[in-house]
Amino acid sequence: MVAIARVTCKSIRDTYTTLLWWSECRQSYLPYALSRTSLCTGMRHGKGVLKQANGIIYDGEWRLSKKHGPGKQTWPNGDCYYGSWVSDAYEGQGTLARFSGRYTGEWKEGLRHGRGALQLRHGCAYDGEWQCGRMHGSGKYTWADTSCYAGQWDDGLRHGQGTHTLTTGERYEGGWAQGLRDGAGVERQPNGRSRAGVWRRGKLVDWTGPAVFGDARKAPGAKARAAALQRAAPSPAPSSALSPRARAQ
């Protein structure tokens, strides 16, 4: 088939624009770009633009009147999805940008599924694995105050092994269940102090060992804090400003 013109088909509600194709079908011209398996059926097939009465616009590939392949859809409120489609649903790689945030990654049957990154408007972000629209597998979640959790997730909750780091530099490494500390873990302080214990449903059951004081220089953020202290410390006075007695000493 050969494209020879562009046509627009209007109904009471929607407007669809596509290429007009020449075909060996009995009809000399068809209102839509059709494959040989759907000739003369009047179904959207190929590349086209659909403008709906409610303001939604889709520009992309079609297959048997369903969005299928690469395409872009915009909504009147400014939301936008561009990427891969399968049977009218987001599938494969794509980006959904909304007022509340932006997700870029893999999709399955219209849900986040696979690997992807979510950036929310209020500053929180997640980068990791998804399953059926929820955080699931391994990933890192960062809150607006820069505290973060890196580890395992199950159905949108921290579950398994993970590390939660606070803005103060304190962190917990160990087990989680249903979003709470659960099982064996270790609390670590910015000064290098650490202590192992056991938690159940977010509460400490008992310490399993004495506090250990490690090298504070190796603690997270130690270099930054040392640099800040060095900048804040007063610089020594030049020798010319010292008294003769002080210089003699």
C-alpha positions as CSV (number, residue, x, y, z in Angstrom):
1,M,0.0,0.0,0.0
2,V,1.1,3.6,-0.7
3,A,0.2,6.7,1.3
4,I,-1.1,9.4,-1.0
5,A,-2.9,11.9,1.2
6,R,-3.8,12.9,4.8
7,V,-7.4,12.8,5.9
8,T,-9.3,13.7,9.0
9,C,-12.4,11.7,10.2
10,K,-14.7,13.4,12.6
11,S,-17.5,12.1,14.7
12,I,-19.8,13.8,17.1
13,R,-17.3,13.3,19.9
14,D,-13.8,12.6,18.5
15,T,-11.5,13.6,15.7
16,Y,-9.0,11.1,14.2
17,T,-6.3,12.1,11.7
18,T,-4.2,9.7,9.7
19,L,-2.7,9.0,6.3
20,L,-5.0,8.0,3.4
21,W,-3.7,4.8,1.8
22,W,-4.2,3.3,-1.7
23,S,-5.2,-0.3,-1.6
24,E,-6.2,-3.1,-3.9
25,C,-9.4,-3.4,-1.9
26,R,-12.7,-2.6,-3.8
27,Q,-12.7,0.8,-2.1
28,S,-10.3,3.1,-3.8
29,Y,-9.5,5.0,-0.6
30,L,-9.8,4.0,3.0
31,P,-10.6,6.4,5.9
32,Y,-7.8,4.8,8.0
33,A,-4.4,3.3,7.5
34,L,-5.2,-0.4,7.5
35,S,-3.2,-3.6,7.3
36,R,-4.2,-6.3,4.8
37,T,-5.8,-8.3,7.6
38,S,-8.1,-5.4,8.5
39,L,-8.8,-3.9,5.1
40,C,-12.3,-2.3,4.8
41,T,-13.1,-2.9,8.5
42,G,-12.8,0.8,9.4
43,M,-10.4,0.3,12.3
44,R,-7.5,2.6,13.3
45,H,-4.3,0.9,12.3
46,G,-0.9,2.4,11.8
47,K,0.1,6.0,12.8
48,G,-2.6,8.5,13.6
49,V,-3.8,11.2,15.9
50,L,-7.0,11.0,18.0
51,K,-8.4,14.1,19.6
52,Q,-11.2,13.3,22.0
53,A,-14.0,15.7,23.0
54,N,-12.8,15.6,26.7
55,G,-9.5,17.1,25.6
56,I,-7.3,13.9,25.6
57,I,-5.0,13.7,22.6
58,Y,-3.1,10.6,21.5
59,D,-0.5,10.8,18.8
60,G,1.2,7.5,17.8
61,E,0.8,4.0,16.5
62,W,-2.4,2.0,16.4
63,R,-3.3,-1.7,16.0
64,L,-6.9,-2.8,15.4
65,S,-8.2,0.5,16.9
66,K,-6.0,0.1,20.0
67,K,-3.0,2.2,21.0
68,H,-0.1,-0.2,20.2
69,G,3.6,0.7,19.8
70,P,5.3,4.1,20.4
71,G,2.9,7.0,21.2
72,K,2.3,10.1,23.2
73,Q,-0.9,10.9,25.1
74,T,-1.6,14.3,26.8
75,W,-4.5,15.3,29.2
76,P,-6.1,18.7,29.6
77,N,-4.6,19.1,33.1
78,G,-1.0,18.9,31.7
79,D,-0.3,15.2,32.4
80,C,1.6,13.4,29.7
81,Y,2.7,9.9,28.9
82,Y,5.1,9.0,26.1
83,G,6.6,5.6,25.4
84,S,5.5,2.2,24.5
85,W,1.8,0.9,24.4
86,V,0.3,-2.5,24.1
87,S,-3.5,-2.9,23.7
88,D,-4.3,0.6,25.1
89,A,-2.1,0.1,28.2
90,Y,1.4,1.4,29.1
91,E,3.8,-1.5,28.5
92,G,7.5,-1.6,28.1
93,Q,9.6,1.6,28.5
94,G,7.9,4.9,29.1
95,T,7.6,8.1,31.1
96,L,4.5,9.4,32.9
97,A,4.7,13.1,33.9
98,R,2.1,14.4,36.3
99,F,1.7,17.3,38.6
100,S,2.5,15.0,41.6
101,G,5.6,13.6,40.1
102,R,7.4,11.9,37.3
103,Y,8.1,8.2,36.7
104,T,10.5,6.9,34.0
105,G,11.0,3.2,33.6
106,E,9.3,-0.1,32.8
107,W,5.6,-0.8,32.6
108,K,3.3,-3.8,32.4
109,E,-0.4,-3.7,31.7
110,G,-0.6,0.0,32.7
111,L,1.3,-0.4,36.0
112,R,4.9,0.3,37.0
113,H,6.7,-3.1,36.7
114,G,10.4,-3.8,36.4
115,R,13.0,-1.2,36.9
116,G,12.2,2.5,37.2
117,A,12.7,5.9,38.9
118,L,10.0,8.0,40.6
119,Q,10.6,11.6,41.5
120,L,7.8,13.2,43.5
121,R,7.0,16.9,43.6
122,H,7.5,17.3,47.3
123,G,11.1,16.0,47.1
124,C,10.9,12.3,47.8
125,A,12.3,9.9,45.2
126,Y,12.6,6.1,44.6
127,D,14.9,4.3,42.3
128,G,14.7,0.6,42.0
129,E,12.4,-2.4,41.2
130,W,8.6,-2.4,40.9
131,Q,5.9,-5.0,40.8
132,C,2.3,-4.4,39.9
133,G,2.6,-0.7,40.6
134,R,4.4,-1.0,44.0
135,M,8.0,-0.9,45.2
136,H,9.1,-4.5,45.2
137,G,12.6,-6.0,45.2
138,S,15.7,-3.9,45.8
139,G,15.7,-0.1,45.7
140,K,16.5,3.1,47.3
141,Y,14.0,5.6,48.7
142,T,15.1,9.1,49.6
143,W,13.0,11.5,51.7
144,A,12.8,15.3,51.2
145,D,15.0,15.8,54.3
146,T,17.7,13.6,52.6
147,S,17.3,10.7,54.9
148,C,17.2,7.4,52.9
149,Y,16.5,3.7,53.0
150,A,18.4,1.3,50.7
151,G,17.5,-2.3,50.6
152,Q,14.7,-4.8,50.0
153,W,11.0,-4.0,49.5
154,D,7.8,-6.1,49.5
155,D,4.5,-4.8,48.2
156,G,5.5,-1.1,48.9
157,L,7.0,-1.7,52.4
158,R,10.5,-2.1,53.7
159,H,10.9,-5.9,54.1
160,G,14.0,-8.0,54.2
161,Q,17.5,-6.6,54.7
162,G,18.1,-2.8,54.4
163,T,19.9,0.3,55.8
164,H,18.1,3.4,57.0
165,T,20.3,6.4,57.3
166,L,19.1,9.6,59.1
167,T,20.1,13.2,58.3
168,T,22.2,13.2,61.5
169,G,24.4,10.4,60.2
170,E,22.9,7.7,62.5
171,R,21.9,4.5,60.7
172,Y,20.3,1.2,61.2
173,E,21.5,-1.9,59.3
174,G,19.5,-5.1,59.6
175,G,16.2,-6.8,59.2
176,W,12.8,-5.3,58.3
177,A,9.3,-6.6,58.2
178,Q,6.2,-4.8,57.0
179,G,8.0,-1.4,57.1
180,L,9.4,-1.8,60.7
181,R,12.7,-2.9,62.1
182,D,12.4,-6.7,62.7
183,G,15.1,-9.2,63.5
184,A,18.8,-8.8,64.1
185,G,20.4,-5.4,63.3
186,V,23.1,-2.9,64.2
187,E,22.7,0.8,65.2
188,R,25.6,3.0,64.2
189,Q,26.4,6.5,65.4
190,P,28.3,9.3,63.6
191,N,31.1,9.1,66.2
192,G,31.8,5.5,65.2
193,R,29.9,3.8,68.1
194,S,27.9,0.8,67.1
195,R,25.8,-1.8,69.0
196,A,24.0,-5.0,67.8
197,G,20.5,-5.9,68.9
198,V,17.3,-7.6,68.1
199,W,14.1,-5.8,67.1
200,R,10.4,-6.9,66.9
201,R,7.8,-4.8,65.1
202,G,9.9,-1.7,65.3
203,K,10.8,-2.0,69.0
204,L,14.2,-3.0,70.5
205,V,13.9,-6.4,72.3
206,D,17.4,-6.6,73.6
207,W,21.0,-5.7,72.9
208,T,23.0,-8.7,71.8
209,G,26.4,-7.3,72.6
210,P,28.3,-4.4,74.1
211,A,28.8,-1.0,72.5
212,V,31.8,-1.0,70.2
213,F,33.7,2.2,69.5
214,G,35.3,2.1,66.1
215,D,37.3,4.6,64.2
216,A,35.1,7.8,64.0
217,R,37.1,8.9,61.0
218,K,35.5,6.1,59.0
219,A,31.9,6.9,60.0
220,P,29.5,8.2,57.3
221,G,29.9,12.0,56.9
222,A,33.0,12.1,59.0
223,K,35.1,13.8,56.4
224,A,32.5,16.5,55.7
225,R,32.2,17.2,59.5
226,A,36.0,17.4,59.9
227,A,36.2,19.8,57.0
228,A,33.5,22.0,58.5
229,L,35.2,22.1,61.8
230,Q,38.5,23.0,60.2
231,R,36.9,25.9,58.3
232,A,35.2,27.2,61.5
233,A,38.4,27.1,63.5
234,P,40.2,30.4,63.9
235,S,43.4,30.7,61.8
236,P,46.6,31.3,63.8
237,A,47.9,34.8,64.1
238,P,50.9,35.7,61.9
239,S,54.2,36.0,63.6
240,S,54.4,39.7,62.9
241,A,51.3,40.3,65.0
242,L,52.8,38.6,68.1
243,S,54.6,40.4,70.9
244,P,58.4,40.1,71.1
245,R,58.0,38.0,74.2
246,A,55.6,35.6,72.4
247,R,57.9,35.4,69.4
248,A,60.8,34.6,71.7
249,Q,58.8,31.7,73.2
